[in-house]
Amino acid sequence: MANVKAISPQEVINYRKESIPNEVIEVFNELIAENFNGHCAYVRQDEAVKRIVAKGINRNHLFNRGWLDIEDIYRSMGWKVEYDKPAYDESYEASFAFSIK
């Protein structure tokens, strides 16, 4: 029998925290702080991507490696996080909503 254990949800969150570049978390922290109104902060995905790329992160890597999937990281820090993106027949920018639990 193998000695390998299945990964727990918390281990996945910890792994994701360590695999996502610091620049990504820095940008989201900056945007949350800039947009926080005392209750919540709305962060547009296009603005986050622009700033992350400006810090030297390759845009294709950002999307292909799932580095924008930061919701669970912020949830583990006490935020309620919702991601909204347009359906195929809608046209608006995808965004993240961070609110106090």
C-alpha positions in Angstrom: 0.0 0.0 0.0 1.2 3.5 -0.8 2.3 6.0 1.8 0.9 9.0 -0.1 -2.1 10.7 1.5 -4.7 12.7 -0.3 -4.3 16.4 0.0 -6.6 18.3 2.3 -8.5 21.5 1.4 -6.2 23.5 3.8 -3.1 22.0 2.2 -4.4 23.1 -1.3 -4.9 26.6 0.0 -1.3 26.6 1.5 0.1 25.2 -1.7 -1.7 27.9 -3.8 -0.4 30.6 -1.4 3.2 29.4 -2.1 2.8 28.9 -5.8 1.3 32.3 -6.7 4.0 35.0 -7.1 4.3 37.6 -4.4 3.7 40.3 -7.0 0.1 39.0 -7.6 -0.7 39.2 -3.9 0.9 42.6 -3.6 -1.2 44.0 -6.4 -4.4 42.6 -4.9 -3.5 44.0 -1.5 -2.9 47.4 -3.0 -6.2 47.4 -5.0 -8.2 46.2 -2.0 -6.7 49.0 0.2 -7.3 51.6 -2.5 -10.9 50.6 -3.2 -12.0 49.7 0.4 -15.0 51.8 1.5 -15.2 50.5 5.0 -17.4 47.5 4.1 -16.1 46.1 0.8 -13.7 46.6 -2.1 -14.4 46.0 -5.7 -11.3 45.1 -7.8 -11.6 45.0 -11.6 -9.7 42.0 -13.1 -8.3 44.1 -16.0 -6.8 46.6 -13.5 -5.2 43.8 -11.5 -3.8 42.2 -14.6 -2.4 45.5 -15.8 -0.5 46.1 -12.6 0.7 42.6 -12.2 2.1 42.6 -15.8 3.8 46.0 -15.0 5.6 44.2 -12.1 7.2 41.8 -14.6 4.8 38.8 -14.5 4.1 37.3 -17.9 0.4 37.7 -18.9 0.2 34.3 -20.4 1.6 32.7 -17.2 -0.8 34.7 -15.1 -3.8 33.1 -16.8 -2.4 29.7 -17.8 -1.1 28.9 -14.3 -4.3 30.2 -12.6 -2.5 32.8 -10.6 -5.6 35.0 -10.5 -7.4 32.3 -8.5 -6.8 34.1 -5.3 -10.2 33.8 -3.7 -9.4 31.0 -1.3 -6.2 32.7 -0.1 -8.2 35.8 0.9 -11.0 33.8 2.3 -8.5 32.0 4.6 -7.5 35.5 5.8 -11.1 36.4 6.8 -12.5 38.0 3.7 -15.7 37.1 1.9 -14.7 37.0 -1.8 -16.9 36.8 -4.8 -15.8 36.7 -8.4 -18.1 37.9 -11.2 -17.5 37.6 -14.9 -19.7 38.3 -17.8 -21.7 35.5 -19.5 -21.3 34.9 -23.2 -24.0 37.5 -24.0 -22.8 40.2 -21.6 -20.1 42.8 -21.9 -18.5 44.1 -18.7 -15.2 43.7 -16.9 -14.7 40.7 -14.6 -14.3 41.8 -11.0 -13.6 40.6 -7.5 -15.6 41.8 -4.5 -13.9 41.6 -1.1 -16.1 42.2 2.0 -15.7 41.7 5.7 -17.2 38.5 6.9 
